[in-house]
């Protein structure tokens, strides 16, 4: 039976054109090498080498077989390297679901960090409302999620990446727009631009709870914040909204961001994945994400408060 060792033996003899040198190169004795080459020729039914007392030469069949043997071993080595790289999370693709706010700073930072350390990993990203993420992760439509105030379910694992202060967004013509900061209760009589609760329940509840802690129940306009932003009409409505700090550096024209004067909890963005997921690429992504945001102030903020203790991979 033809074995890979036969290919290695033959290539050594074909390149050295000398059995003694080939045996020395292979760190074996010459007689077993000669026997192995004879077995290979018998298996193929063709002479690969012409042997005389003076020289060893390749036959036409040997020339043809040498090219194929080299290609086969090169492809095998490539497969071995790819398998080892895949096992180390250095090769493959990863489907990443992300919250809208992550697109401004968090996701680009993660993508750049991953490319610097794992350039052959392909990221396939999809912006997704938080409420959809658990089912997408369960079904495999997403491998990991980068979510602000993610929805909590027992079959998913969570690790906070970063904490951000909350900003008040106002239209540039708002009477308070020229201030650097604002007390949240100063906006109690305003109508807030928010989003439907079913799209991201925990995030919605966190923002509403923030207003309630300032002493008022927010009144919500019919327009939705994210849609108005994405279609370019946010500045055309009397906008009053709350958003994480990373959004403040990417505001559309006609909208300004003010710090909240109140001491308030920060919003945490976390990485989410399926418990028990054995994907090496997903584990590499988590390691890169952890390292990228480890030194950022406020990270990880209230991890145990929000999610309980989570394992790391």
DOMI-810415 format. One record per residue (C-alpha): residue in three letters; x, y, z. Coordinates in steps of 0.05 Angstrom, whole numbers, plus 32768, in hexadecimal, padded with zeros to 4 digits. Example, Ala and Ser with C-alpha at 12.3 -4.5 7.8 and 13.67 -1.06 7.14 Angstrom:
2
R  residuo     u     v     w
R      ALA  80F6  7FA6  809C
R      SER  8111  7FEB  808F
This chain:
313
R  residuo     u     v     w
R      UNK  8000  8000  8000
R      UNK  801A  8045  7FED
R      UNK  802B  806E  802B
R      UNK  8042  80B5  8035
R      UNK  8086  809C  804C
R      UNK  8090  807F  8007
R      UNK  8087  80C3  7FE9
R      UNK  80B9  80E2  801A
R      UNK  80EB  80AB  800D
R      UNK  80E4  80B0  7FC2
R      UNK  80EB  80FC  7FC1
R      UNK  812B  80F7  7FEA
R      UNK  8149  80C4  7FBB
R      UNK  8132  80EA  7F7D
R      UNK  8151  812B  7F96
R      UNK  8192  810C  7FAE
R      UNK  8198  80D8  7F76
R      UNK  81BF  80AF  7FA8
R      UNK  81A2  807D  7FD9
R      UNK  81D8  8087  800E
R      UNK  81CF  80D2  8010
R      UNK  8183  80CB  800F
R      UNK  8186  809A  8049
R      UNK  81B2  80C9  8071
R      UNK  8182  8102  8062
R      UNK  8148  80D8  807A
R      UNK  816E  80C0  80B8
R      UNK  8165  8077  80A6
R      UNK  818F  803D  808D
R      UNK  8197  8032  8042
R      UNK  817B  7FEB  803C
R      UNK  8135  7FFC  8057
R      UNK  8134  8038  8028
R      UNK  8144  800D  7FEC
R      UNK  810E  7FDC  8001
R      UNK  80DA  8014  8008
R      UNK  80EA  802F  7FC3
R      UNK  80E2  7FE9  7FA5
R      UNK  809F  7FE2  7FC8
R      UNK  8089  8025  7FAC
R      UNK  809D  8010  7F65
R      UNK  8078  7FCD  7F6D
R      UNK  803A  7FF2  7F86
R      UNK  803C  8021  7F4A
R      UNK  804F  7FEB  7F18
R      UNK  8086  8018  7EFB
R      UNK  80D0  8023  7F04
R      UNK  80DD  8068  7F21
R      UNK  8129  8065  7F24
R      UNK  815F  8049  7EF8
R      UNK  8196  802D  7F25
R      UNK  81DD  801D  7F0F
R      UNK  821D  8014  7F36
R      UNK  822F  805B  7F21
R      UNK  81EF  8083  7F26
R      UNK  81A6  8088  7F35
R      UNK  8178  80AA  7F03
R      UNK  812E  80B9  7EFE
R      UNK  8105  8096  7ECA
R      UNK  80CE  80BB  7EA4
R      UNK  809D  809B  7ED5
R      UNK  80C9  80B2  7F0E
R      UNK  80CA  80FA  7EF5
R      UNK  807E  80FA  7EF0
R      UNK  8076  80DA  7F35
R      UNK  80A7  810B  7F55
R      UNK  807E  8147  7F41
R      UNK  803E  8128  7F5D
R      UNK  8061  8110  7F9D
R      UNK  807B  8156  7FAB
R      UNK  8037  8174  7FA0
R      UNK  8015  8141  7FCC
R      UNK  8045  814D  8006
R      UNK  8040  8198  7FFE
R      UNK  7FF4  8195  8000
R      UNK  7FF8  8168  803D
R      UNK  8026  8198  8061
R      UNK  7FF7  81D1  804E
R      UNK  7FBC  81AA  806B
R      UNK  7FE3  819C  80AB
R      UNK  7FF5  81E6  80B3
R      UNK  7FAE  81FC  80A5
R      UNK  7F92  81CA  80D7
R      UNK  7FC2  81E2  810D
R      UNK  7FB2  822B  80FE
R      UNK  7F68  821D  80FF
R      UNK  7F70  81F9  8142
R      UNK  7F94  8238  815C
R      UNK  7F5C  8265  8142
R      UNK  7F8A  8284  810D
R      UNK  7F61  826E  80D1
R      UNK  7F17  826E  80C0
R      UNK  7EDC  829C  80C2
R      UNK  7EB2  82B9  80FA
R      UNK  7E6B  82D4  80F7
R      UNK  7E65  830F  8126
R      UNK  7E22  832F  8138
R      UNK  7E28  8375  8155
R      UNK  7DFD  83AA  8175
R      UNK  7DF4  83EC  814F
R      UNK  7E20  8414  817F
R      UNK  7E5A  83E3  8177
R      UNK  7E66  83F8  8130
R      UNK  7E84  843B  8143
R      UNK  7EBF  8426  816E
R      UNK  7EBA  83E1  818C
R      UNK  7EB2  83B6  814E
R      UNK  7EE7  83DC  8125
R      UNK  7F18  83D6  8160
R      UNK  7F0B  838B  8164
R      UNK  7F11  8381  8119
R      UNK  7F53  83A6  8116
R      UNK  7F6F  8381  8152
R      UNK  7F5B  833E  8135
R      UNK  7F79  834E  80F1
R      UNK  7FBB  8361  8112
R      UNK  7FC1  831E  8135
R      UNK  7F96  82EF  810A
R      UNK  7F99  830B  80C3
R      UNK  7F7C  82CC  80A3
R      UNK  7F3C  82CB  80CD
R      UNK  7F01  82E7  80A6
R      UNK  7ECD  830E  80CC
R      UNK  7E86  830D  80B2
R      UNK  7E60  8343  80D8
R      UNK  7E16  8351  80DD
R      UNK  7DF5  838A  8103
R      UNK  7DBD  836C  812D
R      UNK  7D8C  8382  8162
R      UNK  7D9C  8364  81A6
R      UNK  7D5B  833D  81A9
R      UNK  7D6F  8314  816C
R      UNK  7DB4  8302  8184
R      UNK  7DA4  82C7  81B2
R      UNK  7D7F  82A1  817B
R      UNK  7DB5  82B2  8148
R      UNK  7DEA  8297  8177
R      UNK  7DC2  8259  8187
R      UNK  7DB6  8249  813E
R      UNK  7DFD  8256  8128
R      UNK  7DE9  8292  80FD
R      UNK  7E1B  82B8  8128
R      UNK  7E58  829D  814C
R      UNK  7E62  82D7  817C
R      UNK  7E3E  8318  818A
R      UNK  7E57  835C  81A0
R      UNK  7E1D  837A  81C5
R      UNK  7E0E  83B5  81F2
R      UNK  7DE1  839F  822B
R      UNK  7DD7  835A  820C
R      UNK  7D9B  832E  821A
R      UNK  7DAB  82FA  824E
R      UNK  7D9B  82B0  8243
R      UNK  7DB5  8273  8267
R      UNK  7DD4  8251  822A
R      UNK  7E01  828C  8219
R      UNK  7E42  82A4  8238
R      UNK  7E53  82EE  8242
R      UNK  7E92  8316  824D
R      UNK  7E91  8362  8254
R      UNK  7EC2  8386  8226
R      UNK  7EB9  83CF  8236
R      UNK  7E8F  8401  825D
R      UNK  7E7A  8444  8241
R      UNK  7E5C  8482  825E
R      UNK  7E18  8497  8246
R      UNK  7E0F  84D6  821E
R      UNK  7DD1  8501  8211
R      UNK  7DC8  8510  81C7
R      UNK  7DA4  8550  81B5
R      UNK  7D93  8575  8176
R      UNK  7DC3  85AE  8169
R      UNK  7D8A  85E0  8171
R      UNK  7D76  85C7  81B5
R      UNK  7D7C  85FC  81EC
R      UNK  7DAE  85D0  8212
R      UNK  7DD7  85BD  81D5
R      UNK  7E0F  85EE  81E6
R      UNK  7E1D  85CF  822A
R      UNK  7E54  859D  8237
R      UNK  7E2A  8574  8266
R      UNK  7DE2  856F  827C
R      UNK  7DBB  8554  82B7
R      UNK  7D8E  851D  829E
R      UNK  7D52  8539  82C4
R      UNK  7D59  8579  829C
R      UNK  7D3E  8550  8262
R      UNK  7D02  8535  8288
R      UNK  7CCF  855C  825E
R      UNK  7CEE  8548  821C
R      UNK  7CD8  8510  81ED
R      UNK  7D0E  84DB  81E5
R      UNK  7D20  84B8  81A5
R      UNK  7D29  846F  81B8
R      UNK  7D19  842C  8198
R      UNK  7CE5  83F6  81A3
R      UNK  7CF2  83CE  81E1
R      UNK  7CEA  838A  81C0
R      UNK  7D28  8398  8195
R      UNK  7D58  839D  81D0
R      UNK  7D33  8395  8212
R      UNK  7D6D  839B  8242
R      UNK  7D8A  83D8  8220
R      UNK  7D46  83F8  821C
R      UNK  7D39  83EB  8265
R      UNK  7D7D  8405  827A
R      UNK  7D71  8448  8257
R      UNK  7D2A  844E  8272
R      UNK  7D43  843D  82B8
R      UNK  7D78  8473  82B2
R      UNK  7D41  84A7  82A6
R      UNK  7D17  848B  82DF
R      UNK  7D53  8491  830E
R      UNK  7D56  84DA  82FA
R      UNK  7D0E  84E1  8311
R      UNK  7CE5  84DE  82D2
R      UNK  7CC4  84AD  82A1
R      UNK  7CDE  84BA  825B
R      UNK  7CAB  84CC  8226
R      UNK  7CBE  84AA  81E4
R      UNK  7CB4  84C5  819E
R      UNK  7C99  849A  8166
R      UNK  7CD9  849E  813E
R      UNK  7D0E  846A  814E
R      UNK  7D55  8481  815E
R      UNK  7D7D  844F  8134
R      UNK  7D51  8454  80F6
R      UNK  7D52  84A0  80F9
R      UNK  7D9E  849F  80FE
R      UNK  7DA8  846C  80C7
R      UNK  7D7B  848F  8095
R      UNK  7D99  84D3  80A4
R      UNK  7D5E  84F6  80C3
R      UNK  7D71  84F6  810C
R      UNK  7D83  8540  810B
R      UNK  7D41  8551  80EB
R      UNK  7D18  853D  8128
R      UNK  7D1C  855D  816D
R      UNK  7D4D  8527  8184
R      UNK  7D59  8517  81CD
R      UNK  7D7A  84D3  81D7
R      UNK  7DAA  84AC  8202
R      UNK  7DE4  8486  81E4
R      UNK  7E28  8468  81F7
R      UNK  7E64  8495  81F4
R      UNK  7E82  8475  81B6
R      UNK  7E47  848F  818D
R      UNK  7E59  84D6  81A0
R      UNK  7E95  84DA  8172
R      UNK  7E6D  84C8  8134
R      UNK  7E30  84F4  8138
R      UNK  7E0A  850B  80FB
R      UNK  7E08  8555  80EB
R      UNK  7DD6  857A  8115
R      UNK  7DDD  854E  8153
R      UNK  7E09  855B  8190
R      UNK  7E1E  852F  81CB
R      UNK  7E1F  8545  8213
R      UNK  7E3B  8521  824F
R      UNK  7E09  8510  8286
R      UNK  7E16  8535  82C6
R      UNK  7DF5  84FF  82EF
R      UNK  7E20  84C6  830A
R      UNK  7E01  848D  82E2
R      UNK  7E12  8445  82D2
R      UNK  7E39  8439  8293
R      UNK  7E22  840E  8259
R      UNK  7E4A  83CE  824F
R      UNK  7E59  83AE  820C
R      UNK  7E66  8363  8212
R      UNK  7E7B  832A  81E6
R      UNK  7E48  82F1  81E5
R      UNK  7E50  82A9  81CD
R      UNK  7E31  8265  81D4
R      UNK  7E45  823F  8212
R      UNK  7E6F  8203  8200
R      UNK  7E81  821F  81BC
R      UNK  7EC2  81FD  81A7
R      UNK  7ED3  822B  816E
R      UNK  7F1D  823E  8170
R      UNK  7F10  827C  8146
R      UNK  7EDA  8294  8176
R      UNK  7F09  8288  81B1
R      UNK  7F40  82AF  818D
R      UNK  7F10  82E8  8181
R      UNK  7EFF  82EA  81CB
R      UNK  7F48  82EB  81DE
R      UNK  7F56  8324  81AE
R      UNK  7F19  834A  81C6
R      UNK  7F2E  8341  820F
R      UNK  7F74  8359  8202
R      UNK  7F5D  8394  81D8
R      UNK  7F30  83B2  820E
R      UNK  7F54  839A  824C
R      UNK  7F77  83DD  8259
R      UNK  7F3B  8409  824A
R      UNK  7F21  842F  8287
R      UNK  7EE2  8411  82A4
R      UNK  7EED  83CC  8284
R      UNK  7ED0  839D  8299
R      UNK  7E9E  83C7  82C1
R      UNK  7E66  83A4  82E5
R      UNK  7E72  835F  82C8
R      UNK  7E5D  8336  8305
R      UNK  7E21  8364  8313
R      UNK  7E04  835E  82CE
R      UNK  7E14  8317  82B8
R      UNK  7E2F  82F0  82F3
R      UNK  7E73  82D1  82EC
R      UNK  7E84  82B8  82A7
R      UNK  7EBB  8289  8290
R      UNK  7EF1  829D  825F
R      UNK  7F0C  8275  8225
